[in-house]
Amino acid sequence: MAQRCKQVPVRLATEQEILLAHSEEYLEAVKQTPNMSVEELMAFSKQYNDVYFHQNIYHCAKLAVGATLQLVDSVMKREVRNGMALVRPPGHHSQCSAASGFCVFNNVAIAALYAKKNYNLNRVLIVDWDVHHGQGIQYCFEEDPSTRPSGPISPSRTTPALGKAKDLVGMTNSDYLAAFFHVFLPVAYEFDPELVLVSAGFDSAIGDPEGGYNLTSLAQSVCQTVQTLLGDPAPRLSGLTVPCESALESIQNVRSTQSSYWNCFKHLEAHSGTSTKRPRLDEKNGKTKDPANPAPETCTKKATQDIVWPEPLTRTSTVGRTAVAPPPGVEISLPEGCQYLGEVSQSTTKEVQSIRDKHFKDITDQNILQPLGNIISALDQIMNKEVCNGCIVVSDLSVSVCCAYQHSLMGLAERVLVVFIGDGNIPVKTDHGKVFLVQVCTKETEEKCLNTLSLCLREGESFTAGFMQAVLGLVLPLAYEFNPGLVLGIVGDSGAKTHLAPVWGHLTSLLQGLAEGQMLTLLQVTVSALSGAPVPPLGPLGAPKPEDVKMIDKQRQRLQKRWSVAQKSWGLLRCTDLGNT
């Protein structure tokens, strides 16, 4: 992976840069440590909590800050898309006038202030996923509305972004995803940051006893993070279930606390079924007193130092990123990472003829039939790991969709997630359980199968807010539980509107976290998103329409008979009584 990355030169931070987040008195005190004896260093360290100083730590701390600032410069100057600063000592516990938790200078806090000062940024998002609370970052920015510290997995402290959370020992992938879907991503999208900084502590990884210092687990976690920054497909997550009780309670407390500040939480309320209050828990056994809505399992697993953890899930980087097939005779400018699909093989041509004879005997128009060969060829390349995904421009949506999903289920993927943007019906069967259909439309449709989700959103000023609320709060949780082997994205005529293209681009990017990034889209508007190119920002999101929130909740209630992510959630998606809104 190092060969695929650009190494950024490291420099020492200046005193002026350190003073962006620290007091002159504290800096002067740390500057004296290189000349102290061992006894003096021990006495100096005792002034602070969980920290030690040696004669070289001031130099190391300046390098850690300087390396971080060099990376900020490289990103903001567009020399690199993103990056990772591999630095010690860490920083998120360090406060204005105090070292803490092995942190001397607050690398991320300095970086945020440096970026605001030097690049005139108005909004910086800081994501701290370390299990231990980054109180130094909180104290630095809790009164600053332009920088939003956000840590949905903070164990036991109060942060301005998320409120109070419980100890998360023993949490699983399901619990973390729930925090991301229902708290972090909605807030992040609404905040619309110009720069994202991550305090990447890996002490939540399997095998780590508590502090992020298991070298095997740490190395694996760092590599997984860098692979994601490089755009490699994420591994599939299996066995996802409903989050445990303590995670749900923590998430709901956060959402309730933050509902006064964020539009994405305005119309949401904690209640289950028709009740207006969350069911109380029996303190003796941790069980809900509401027999109709039993509480999810409580997280009780304790971390141990001798735990055995598996090797990370494999991640395969394909030779090409995206295969594109535009209409015949049309030349388009492909984003970086894309390649033309190429000629259709004779065997594929024969398969197209077989599909035609079986399903479309009356169709003779070659403009309709020609894209079918491209669809089959693209799917084969995706499944053979020759490309990660593909985009095919088609003339007849119904015929193309039928061909794509039928071919996908012929040994290519055991489950297919179909996401259809547009009105009307497409020829996809979901009653056999191998296909889950999500449709975003403007006209209501009748649904009977629990493997379908129809989101009827009205166009207008609040469309984007309602759309993202539905995607983050319902579509993505259901999609991750379904765990498809392929995502088939379809954009119909009503969805291919230029002013809505950024929304489809963001949805495409989010869906690539599924199925190891294996996705085929039918139409052209999502080519840039598939290639990994930056998607245009959505801009600040307002509050979703009350009727959209009510519609999302109605769908959640219908699907909870089949899908655990829609069950026992204490109404994370439930809306308030909208009559007086």
N, C-alpha and C positions, 0 to 999 in steps of 0.2 A: 504493500500500500504506500510505503514511503516514496517509491519511485513514481507513483501517480500524483503525488502532492508537490507543491512548490514550497521550498523551505524559505521562510522569512528571516532575514538577519535579526539578531538580538542586540539590544542596547540597554544601557542602564537608564532607569528613569531619572529625571532631574528632580531637584528638591521642589521646584515650582509645581511639577506634576503631582508629586506626593501630597503637597499641601492642598490640592483640590479637595481631598477628603479627610485630611488629618490636620491636627493643630500643630503650630510651630513648637510648642513645648514638648509634645510627644515625639516629633521628629528629632529634635535636638537630643532628647534622652536616648533614643535608639542609635543615634550617630556616635554615641560614646561607647557602645558595646564592643567595637573591635579592639579597644585598648584596655578592656577590663580583665581582671584576673578571673579564674574559675570561681572563686568565692564571691567576687563581686557580681558575676553573671548569675550565680544561683540566687543571690539576694535580690537582684533586679527582676528576675523571672517571677519571684514570689509575690511581686506587686500585682500580678495579673492572674487570670484564671486559665489553667491548663495550657501553659505555654513555657517553652524554654528558650534561652538565648545562648548562642556561642559566638566566638569572635568573627565568624564569617557570615552570620545570618543577615546582617545589614546589607552586605554585598549581594547575597542571594535574593533578598527581598526586592532590592532595586532592579535586579535582572528580571524577576518575575513580573513586576509592574511594567518594565520597559518592553519585555516580549509581548505582553498583552496589548500595549499601546501600538506597537509595530503592526500587530495583526489588525487592530482597528483601522489604522491608516491604510493598510493593504485592501481591506474590504471596502472602506468608504471611497477610495480612489479607483475602485473597480479593477484592481490588479488581480484579485481573486474573488470568487463568489462568497466563500465562507472559509472558516479555518478553525483550528484548535490549538490553543496555547498550552503546551505540556510544561507546566511550571510548578515549582515549589519555592517557598512556602505558599500554602493556600491563602485565601483572603476573606471569606464571607463572614467570619466571626469578628474580624478586626473592627474596632470602633474608632471614632474620631481621635480619642486621646488614650486608647488602651489596646494592647494586644490581647488576644483571647483565642482559645481553641487551636493552638499551633499557628495562628494567623498573625502576621506582623503588620503588613499593609493590605488594605482592602483592594485587591486587584480589579475586581469587577466594578466596584463603586467609582474608583478612579477612572476606569475606562469609560464609564457612562458619562461622567462629568467632562472628561477630555473630549469625547465625541460631541457633546452638546456645545462645548466652547469652540472647538476647532472646525466643526462642520455644520453649525447652526441647526442642530436637530431639535425638534419640538417634542418628540415622543420616543422614548427608549424603553423597551420591555426587557426586564431581567427575570430569567427563569432559573430558579434554584431548586434542583431536584435532589439535593443532598438530604438524607434523613434528618440530619441535625439542623436546627433552625439557624438561618443566617441572619442573626440579629443585627450584625454590623451593617448589612445592606439595608435592613429595615430602618434602623435609626437614622441612616444617612438620607433616606428618601421619603420617609413617611409623611412629610409635609410638602413634598414636591409633586404636583399633579402631572408633570411632564415625564416623569420616570416612574414606572409601575413595577415594583418588585412583586413577583408572583411565584408562589411555591405550593402547589396543591397537595404536596406530601409532607409539609412541615408537621412534625409530630405533636408538639404540645404548646406552641406559643401563639401569640396573636400577631398577625401581620396586617398592614393596611389593606392588602389586596384580598386576603382570604379569610381573615377571622380565625377563630379557634378550632383546632383539629385535635384528634386523639392520637395516641401512640399507634404507629402503623406496623408494629412487629408482626410478622407472619402474613403480610399482605401479598396477594397474588397478582398476576397480570390483569385479571378481571377488575380488581380494586383500583389499580393504577389507571387502566383505561377509563373506568368510570369517572375518576377525578379529571382526566384530560378532557373527556367528552362533555361533561356536565358543568365543569368549572373553568378550567384553564383555557381551552380553545374558544369558548364563547366570549370570555373576557378579552383574550388576545385579539380576536377578530374585531371586536368592537373598539378596542383601544387603537388599532391600526398603526402599529409601531413603524418607525423608520429604520430601526436597528434592533436586533435581538441579541442579548448577551446571556450566556448560560454559565451558571456555577455548577460545573459537572462533577458532583461528588457521587461516587459509585458504591456507597456503603449499603445501598438497598439491594445490591446484586446477591444472588444465591451464593452461599459459601463465605460471605464476609461476616465476621462476628459482630462488628459494630462500627468501625471507624474508617472503612475504605482502604484498609491496608493489607488485604489478602492479595498477594502479588499476582496469583493466577487469575482470580476473579477480576482484579483491576485491569490487567492487560487485555483480557477478553472483552471487557466492557468498553475500554478505550477503542479497541479495534472495531467493535460493532458501531460505535458512534462515528468514527472516521469513515467507515464504509457508507453510512447513511449520508454524511456530508458529501461524499463522492458521487452519490446518486445511485448506489447499488440497491437492487430490490431487497426489501425487508423480508425476513423469513416469515412463514405462516405461523400463526399462533393457534393452537388447538386447545380444546378443553375449557373454553371460556364459559363462565356461568354468571349467575347473578352475584353482584358484589356482596361482601359480608356485612353484617349489621353495623359494626362500628364504622366501617368505611362510609356506608350510606348516611349514617347519622352525622358524621363529620362533614360530608359533602353538603347535606341539607342545611346544617348550621351555617356553613359558609355562604351558601346561596341566600339564605334568609337574611344574614347580616349584610350582605352586599346588594340586596335588592333595591336599596335606596340610592345606589350609586351607578348601577349598570342596567341599561335598557333590556339586556338579554334575560334578566331575572324579574322584570317588572310584573309580569302576569302569572308568575309561578308561585305555587303554594305547596306546603308539605301536608298532604293528606292522602288517604288511601280509600279506594271505593267511593262511596258517597259521603263519607265523613269529612268534616272540615278540620279535624285535628289528627295529628299523627298518632297511631296507636301507642299507648304507654307500654313500657317493658316491665316485666316482673323482675325486680332487682335480685331475687334469690336465684333464679335460674336463667336469667337473660332472655326469656321467651316473651313474645308478645302476648298481650291479653286479648287480642282480637283473633278469635279462631278462624275467621274467614280470610285473614291475611297474615299467615304465620311469618315470623321474622326470618330473614336469611341467617345462615350459620354465622356465629360470632368467630372472629379471628382469634385463636388462642395459641397458635403454633409459636414456639419460642426459638429464637436463633441460637445455635450452638456452634462451637468452634470446630467440632469434628464432623460437621455436616458434609455429606457427599453430594456434589452437584454435577449435572451433566455437562458435556461439551456444548458450546453454543450451537444453535441451529445454523446449518450451512447457508451461505449466501453466494449465489453464483452470478458473476458479472458476465453479461452477454457480449458478444463481439460487437454488435450494433445495438443502439438504443431503440430506435423507432423505424419501422418500415412504413412507407407512405405510398399510396396509389391514388393519384389525382384522376380526374376524368380524362378519357382518351384525348390526346392531342393538346392538353392544357399544360403549360409550364408554370410551375410555382416555385417560389424561393423557399427552400427548406431551412428550418432552423438548424443550428449546430447539433449534432447527435442524430440527425435523421438521414435516411437513405431511401432511394426509390426501391420499390418492391422488386422490380425486375420482371423478366418474362415468366409467364405461366407455363409449367411443364406439361408434357403430353398426358401424363397420368392424371394431373389435376383437371385437364380439359375433359378427360373421359369421366371423371367423377362428377363434374358439372353436368355433363350430359345425362348421367345416371340420376342425379337429383332432379333435373328437369323432367325426365321421363316419369319419375315417381310422384312429383309434387306439382309441376307446372307444365303439363302437357300442352296447354293451349297458348303458352307464351312463345312467341317467335322473335320478338324484338331483341336484337343483339345489344342495344343500349342497356337493356335490363339484365340480360344474361351475362354480358362481359364482366361486370364487377364480381360475379360469383366466383370466378376463377381466382381473382385477387383475394377474395375473402378466405377461400380455402388455403391458398398459398401462404397468406399472412398467418393464419392460425397454425399451420404446420411449422412455420419458422419460429413462431412464439414457443410452441411446445417442444421444439428441438433445441431451444436455447440459442438460436441464431440471432434473434432479436428479442428485446424485452416486451415490446408492445407494437401495435400497428394502428394505422388510420386509413380507412378506405372511403373514398367518395362514391356514393351510389346514387342511382336514379330512381329506383323503386324500393322503398323502405320495406314493405311487407315481404317481398320475395327475398331480399337480402338478409333480413333478420331471420327468416325461416331457415335459410341455408346456413347462416352462421351458427345458430344455436343447435341445429341438428348435427352439424359436423363436429361441434365442440363436444357433444355428448357421446360421440362414437369413439370412445377410448381416450380422448384428449384430456378431459376434465370430468371428475366425478360429480362436481357441483358447479353451476354457472350462476353468477349474479348478473342480472340484466337490469340496467338503469336506462330508462326511456324518458327522454325529455320531449314532451309533445302531447298533443291531444289525439284521441282516437284509440283504436286497438291495434296490437301487433300480434302475429301468430306465434305466441309462446305459451306452452302448456306448463303449469306449475303444480298440478295436482299429484304428480308422482314424487315430489319432494326434491328433485334434482336441480330445480331452477327456482330462484327467488327473484321476483319482479318488483322493481321500484319504479313508479311512474310519477313524474312531476308534470302537472297539467293545469289548464285553466278551466276545464269543464269537469264536473263531478262524474265519477263512474261508480257503478255498483260492484262491490267486491264480496266474494263468498269464501275464497280460499285464503288460508292463513299464511300462504307463501307469496302473497301479494301485498304491496303497500302503495296506495295512491295518495299523493299529496296535491290537493287542489289549491293552488296559490294564485291570488288575483294580482295582476300586474299593477304597478303604481309606485308611489314613493317608498313604501315600506316593503316592496317585494324582496329585495336583497336580504333585509333583516329576517323576514319570515323564512326565506329559503335556507339561510345559514342556521337558523334555529332548528329547522326540521332536519337538516343534514347532520348537525353535530349531536342533537339530542335524541334522534331516533334512527335515521338511516345508517349512520356509521356503527352504532352499537349492534343493530340487527345484522349488518353485513359482517361484522367481525365474528359474531356468534355463528352465522351461517358458514363462514370459513370456506369461501369458494376457491376452486382451482383456476378459475378464469373469470374476468369481469368483461362483460359485453356492454359497451356504452353506445347508446343510440340517440341521435339528435334529429327530431323531425322538423318539418317546416315551421311549426309554431315556436320551436326552440332555437332556431338558427337566426336569431335577430342580433344584429351587430352590437346594440347597446347592452345585451345580456351576455355577450361572450365572456367577460371576466368571471361571471358567476360559474359558467360551465367549466372554465379553466381551473378554478379553485376546486370544484367538485372532482374533476379529473385528477388533480394532484393528490387530493385526500384519498381517493379510491385506490391509488397506486400503492398504498400501504397494505393492500390485500393481495392474495394470490401471487405472492412474490413479484408483484408488479406486472403480472401477465394480464394485459388488457387490450382489447380490440374495440376501436370506436368506428362507427359508421357515420361519417361526414368529415368536414375539414376543419371545423372551428376549434378543435382541441389539439391540433398538431403541436403547437408550442408547448402546451402543458405536458403532453406525453413525452416530449423530448427532454424535459427537465429544465427548460428555459423558465426564467422568472415570470410568474403570472402577474398581470397588472393588478395593482391594489384595488380593493373594493371601496376604499374610502371609509370614513366613520359610519358606523351602522346606527340607525335610530332604533326605536322600539318596534317590534313586529306588530302587525295588526292583531287586535284581540280575536277576530274571527279565524285568523291563521293559527294562533296558539290553540284555540278551541278545537280546530280541525286536527291538529297534531295530537292533541290529547285523546280525541275520539279514536284515532287510529291506534294509539298505544293501548287503549282499553280493549279494542277488538283483537289485537295481536297477542295480548298477554296470555291467552289460552294456549298458545303454542310456544312462545319465545320467552326464555327466562329473563332476558334483559328488560323485558316489558313487564315483568312480574315483581311483586314484593319490593318495589323500589320506594315505598312510602311516597309515591307520587312525585318523583323528581321532575316529571314533565307535566304534572297536573296544573291546570290553570285555575285562577280564582274565579269567583262569580263575576262574569263580565257584564252583567246587566247594568251596573252603575259605572262602568268604565268610560 
